[in-house]
Amino acid sequence: ATTAPKPTATTAPVAQPTATAVPVAPVKRGGIITMQKHADYSNLDPHPSQHNTSAPEWAAMYNQIVQYSEVAPTNEIVPDLASKWDLSDDGLVYTFNLHDNVKWWDGTDLTSEDVVFSLNRMVEEGMPRSGLIGPYYDRSDALDSHTVEVRLKFPSGAFLFLLGSNYNKIL
């Protein structure tokens, strides 16, 4: 009986990835936003909005700290302006780290002070939907230009999900 020779291992060449520059298009300022209008809206300010008929007009114009995922599973909270966040062991303090190089429409930098302003505005009297964070929210502080600390009145699993609501945009 003859036995077949054992195959020998050979190493196939492996393609190495190469870096390619991605062209950056110049920022176009001005222009027209095309929107579908399905009902009257009161204004383009998300904080005092009372109903869903306004949301399509302003939802894409603003960002928020966190948001609901746009892909399945859509009930998951994902970062938006925050690159990450931590929750203290006692469940009372969220620390949000903001993305670098986020700009407002006029080219100025987004700062943690902007986020603190918006959070405080959301809980003012007369903010029906964004104000839903009010029972949980104690205060927020800008720790540095890209870090926001949010203190709750009591630990709550609902706070982050409410913060992800479409009405809690950063202005």
C-alpha positions as a printed Julia matrix, in Angstrom:
171×3 Matrix{Float64}:
   0.0    0.0    0.0
   1.19   3.44  -0.88
   0.48   6.43   1.33
  -0.1    9.9   -0.02
   2.51  12.48   0.89
   1.48  14.82   3.7
   0.56  18.29   2.51
   2.94  21.02   3.58
   1.73  24.3    5.01
   2.31  27.34   2.87
   1.73  30.93   3.77
  -0.34  32.84   1.29
   0.5   36.51   0.84
  -1.87  38.73   2.79
  -2.96  42.06   1.37
  -2.0   44.94   3.62
  -4.51  47.78   4.04
  -3.38  51.16   2.86
  -4.54  54.5    4.14
  -6.37  56.65   1.66
  -7.16  60.28   2.18
 -10.87  61.07   2.31
 -11.6   64.35   0.55
 -13.3   66.9    2.77
 -15.92  68.96   1.02
 -16.01  72.64   1.88
 -18.82  73.67   4.21
 -21.75  75.12   2.32
 -23.52  77.84   4.25
 -27.03  78.98   3.51
 -29.37  77.23   1.14
 -32.78  75.66   1.44
 -34.01  72.92   3.75
 -36.74  70.88   2.08
 -39.27  69.55   4.59
 -42.52  67.68   4.44
 -45.3   69.58   6.19
 -48.01  67.44   7.7
 -49.45  69.86  10.26
 -49.03  73.36  11.62
 -46.24  73.86  14.09
 -45.8   76.48  16.75
 -42.07  77.21  16.36
 -38.67  75.63  15.78
 -37.79  75.45  19.47
 -37.97  71.87  20.74
 -38.01  72.63  24.46
 -41.5   74.21  24.76
 -43.03  71.95  22.1
 -46.15  70.17  23.26
 -46.93  67.8   20.44
 -45.33  65.66  17.78
 -46.43  67.79  14.85
 -43.49  70.16  15.35
 -40.8   67.51  15.73
 -40.24  66.72  12.03
 -39.41  70.37  11.35
 -36.69  70.73  13.98
 -35.54  67.16  14.8
 -32.77  67.11  12.2
 -31.64  70.65  13.02
 -30.36  69.88  16.52
 -28.4   67.2   18.32
 -28.75  65.9   21.83
 -26.48  64.35  24.44
 -27.81  60.84  23.8
 -30.5   59.54  21.5
 -32.42  56.42  20.64
 -30.64  54.22  18.13
 -31.69  54.8   14.54
 -31.05  51.13  13.72
 -32.34  48.02  15.46
 -32.67  47.75  18.35
 -34.27  51.21  18.28
 -35.06  51.18  22.01
 -31.34  51.4   22.84
 -29.77  54.67  24.02
 -26.64  55.57  22.04
 -24.23  58.53  22.09
 -24.94  61.62  20.03
 -23.04  64.69  21.25
 -21.6   62.59  24.05
 -18.79  60.28  23.02
 -19.32  58.28  26.23
 -20.77  58.56  29.71
 -20.28  57.09  33.14
 -22.72  56.61  36.0
 -21.55  56.84  39.6
 -21.87  53.77  41.82
 -24.7   55.4   43.78
 -26.64  56.11  40.55
 -26.82  59.85  41.22
 -24.19  61.34  38.88
 -23.85  60.97  35.11
 -20.6   62.25  33.62
 -20.87  62.91  29.89
 -17.76  63.35  27.74
 -18.55  65.37  24.61
 -17.07  64.72  21.18
 -14.2   66.98  20.16
 -14.56  69.37  17.22
 -18.35  69.71  17.31
 -19.32  73.05  15.8
 -22.43  75.19  15.82
 -23.84  76.38  12.51
 -21.67  79.51  12.68
 -18.43  77.57  13.26
 -18.11  78.17  17.0
 -17.29  75.21  19.22
 -19.92  73.36  21.2
 -18.93  73.46  24.87
 -20.12  71.83  28.04
 -21.51  75.25  29.05
 -23.94  74.99  26.09
 -25.1   71.61  27.36
 -25.55  72.93  30.92
 -27.56  75.9   29.57
 -29.83  73.57  27.59
 -30.38  71.11  30.45
 -31.3   73.94  32.8
 -33.66  75.4   30.2
 -35.37  72.03  29.66
 -36.59  71.96  33.25
 -37.89  75.53  33.38
 -41.6   75.99  33.93
 -43.6   75.64  30.73
 -41.46  72.98  29.07
 -44.0   70.15  28.77
 -42.0   67.4   27.06
 -38.36  68.3   27.67
 -39.44  69.07  31.23
 -40.12  65.39  31.82
 -36.54  65.11  33.09
 -37.4   67.66  35.82
 -38.49  65.25  38.57
 -35.12  63.47  38.28
 -32.78  66.39  37.48
 -31.02  68.21  40.3
 -28.35  70.21  38.47
 -25.53  70.04  35.95
 -22.01  71.44  35.96
 -19.4   72.0   33.26
 -16.29  70.27  34.61
 -14.21  71.4   31.61
 -14.97  72.39  28.01
 -15.93  68.82  27.03
 -17.22  67.25  30.26
 -20.65  67.69  31.83
 -21.67  66.3   35.18
 -25.41  65.8   35.7
 -26.68  65.19  39.24
 -29.99  63.47  39.85
 -32.29  63.91  42.84
 -32.48  60.12  43.2
 -31.21  57.12  41.21
 -33.42  56.4   38.23
 -33.25  54.06  35.28
 -35.71  56.3   33.43
 -33.52  59.42  33.29
 -31.25  58.38  30.42
 -34.24  57.22  28.36
 -36.03  60.52  28.95
 -32.86  62.41  28.05
 -32.87  60.51  24.75
 -36.29  61.91  23.9
 -36.49  63.92  20.7
 -37.46  67.04  22.68
 -34.2   67.23  24.66
 -32.07  68.92  22.03
 -29.02  71.01  22.86
 -29.53  74.64  21.84
